Amino acid sequence: MTSFPAIIADNEFFPAKEGQGLPKHDQLFQKALDQLTDKQRLLTLARSEREDVHVVDDVIRTNAAYSRFTKKDLAMSAVATRDIEPGEEITISYISLGMPTAQRARTITNWGFNCTCELCSAPPEAREASDERRERLVEVYYAMQDESTSYNALIELTREFIKLAQVERLVAKVGEYYQAFMRIYYGVGDAETARKYGQAALQFAEIFSDPEGGFCAGIRRDLKQLDRELSGKTS
């Protein structure tokens, strides 16, 4: 599912203070709105107040899709993570994934509703268990980068990290995780494993981020460097 922008306007077009911005900016913007084929829908959305925001279920934990913006065509897409049934309502989270309970609660206050998704409405013990797993993810991540961590310990930490991420359903962040793994294993001299995670990182990144954006481009550059190094060792 993909949508394209109806209007593109530079932030400087809208003045922060009276007397700033382009002359007659409000008239120009109104003229642009009037030329839209579906202007009424956009105007109604623009007039929405924070208190009128519909309470959306399943925003945090049970996302069926994630948003992806591509600069080339300025398109916003919804990327499905599982099969979506006909007529099923899907929701998309606009906050960062992997936040613990308290941080999520603070962040979503800006959206004007209380989340009642599977995770946020779970019993206290379930939320605490999730928070502990997410805190452990951070601990494992830093332990993997510690110079004192042995190679065998690194392998076990990698397995633990992947398992925790799977339990917490952080599939959209796997590309970021694997990119980190690529650099960590390269740092300890295991270029072959680094390339394996780099290739996996690119596969996920091309799904959940802009395939032509900076994140994917960086992974491709790293993979080319790894390919050159590995081909030099085998020749």
N, C-alpha and C positions, 0 to 999 in steps of 0.2 A: 504494500500500500504506500503510495507516494503522492505528495502534494507539493505544489510550487507556489512561490510568493505571488500575492496579488499586487502588492506595492513594495517597492524598494526605496528607502529614504535614508540618507546619511543622518547620524545623530545630530550633527551640527545644524541640520535643517530645522530642528525643534529647539527654540531658545530656552536656556535654563532660567534666564531673567528677562524681564520686560525690556524691550528695546534691542535685544540681541537677535541673532539669526537673520535669515533672508527676509527682505521686504515682502510683505503680503504672504508670508509662509502659510498662514491659516487658510487664505483663499485658494492658494495653489494646491494645498493638500485636499481641500474640499472638492476642487475640480477633478483631482485624480480619483477620489471616491465616486464622484458622480459618473465617471466613465466606466466604472466596473459593471460587469453584467450581473453580478450577484451582490450589489452594494448593500442591500438591506440586511443580508446575513452578517456582513462585516460590521455594519454600523450597530446592529443589535449587540454583537459581541463586545464592541468597543465601549458600549454604555454599561456593561455588566459591573456590578459593585462586588466588592470582596465578600460581603455577607450573603450574596446570592449564589456563590459558587456551590455547585452540586456536590454533595458528599459522595466521593468515589470510593468504591471498594477495591481491594486487591491492588493497591498502588505500589506497595513496597516489595512484598515477598513473592507474590504469585503472578508477577508480570508475564503475560503471554507474548509481549513484544517490547522492544526497546527502540528508542528514536536514534536516527542516524542522519546527520546533515552532510551533504556533499557540496563543496564549493563550486565545482565545475558547472553545475546546472542549478545551484541554489535550491536544491530539492531537500525536503524533509521526509524521510521514509520511516515506516514502522517495520522493524525486522522481527519476524516471528521466531520464537524459540521452541515452539511445539506446534502440532496440528491444531488449528482453530476451527471449531465446529461452526456450521452455517448458523447465522443469527446470534452467535456468541458475542457479547460485548467485551472488548479488550481495553485495557488501560495501560498507560505508559508513565513511568516514574521520571520526574525531572530533577530529582536530587541524586547525589552520588550514592552508588551502591556500597554496601558493606558497613554502613554506619551502625553503631550500637543503639539501643533503645532511646536513651536520653538525648543523644545527638539527633536522631531522626525526629523526635518530638519537637525539639527546638527548631529544626529546619523547616518542617512542614507548617509551622504556625504562619509562615509567610504566605501560604496558599489558602489560608482561611478555613481549614477544616481539620477534624480529627480523623486520622486514618484508622480504619477498622479492618485492615487486611488480616490475613491468616497469622502473620507474625506479630503485628502490633496489638492484636486483640487476643493473643494467646495467653494462657495462664502465666502468672509471674515466674514460676519455675521454668517454663519453656523459654520465656524471653531471657531469663538469666543464663540459661544454657547456651542460647544463641549468642548472647553478649560475650560469654566466656570463649566460645569458639572464635569469634571475630577478634577478640583481644589476643587469643593465641596465634591467629594468623599474623598479626603484627609482630609478635615475639619471634615466630618462626622465620619471618622475612628478614629480620635483623640478624638473627642467628646464622642464617645462610650466608650473610655477607661478612660475618666475623672472620678475620684472618686466622683465628685460633681453631676454627671448626675444621675437623678432619674431613677428608673426601668421603669416607664411609658415612660419617654423620651427616654430611651434606645430602647424600642420596636419601637417607631416612627422613631428613627434614623436608626434602622436596616431595616425597610421597605423602607425608603428613599434611603439608600445605595443600596439595591437590585434593586430598580427601576432605579436608575442612571446607575448601571452596565449593566442592560438590555438594556437601551437606547443606551449606548455606545458599546454594543455588545462585552463585555469582558467575554464571556462564558468560555474561557480557564483558566481564573483566578478565577472562582467561587470556586474551591476547596480551594484555598488559603484564600479567603474571609470567607468561611464557617468555616475553621479551626480557624481563628481569632475569629469568632463569638462564637465558642465552648468554647474557653478559656475565652472570655469576660463574657459570661453568667455563666460559672463555677465560675468566680471570684466574681460575685454578688450573688452566692448561688443558682442559678437555674440550678441544675444538669440535670434535665429532658430536658430542652430546649438545654442545652449544648450538650447532647447526640444526640438530633435530628439534630443539625447542624453538629456534628461530623460524624454522619452516612452519611449525604448528602455530606460532604466534602470528605469522602473516596470514594464515588461513582464517583464524578467528578475527583478526583485525580487519580484513577485507569484508567481513560480514557485518561487524558491529561498528565500524568507523568508516571514514571516507577512504575508499580504496586508493585515491590519488592524493590524499592528504599527507601532512608531514609525518604522522605516526607510521603509516605504512611505508612511506619513502625511507624513513630511517631504518626500519627493519630490513628493507631490501638492500640498502647500502651495507649494513652489517653482514647480511648473508653473502653478498658478493665478496666482501673481504674474507670471510670464512672460507668460501669456495676457493679463492686464490691461495690461501694458506694451505688448505688441505690438498689441493691439486699439486702444490709445490712439494709437499712431503711425499706424495706417492710417485712423483715423476723421477 
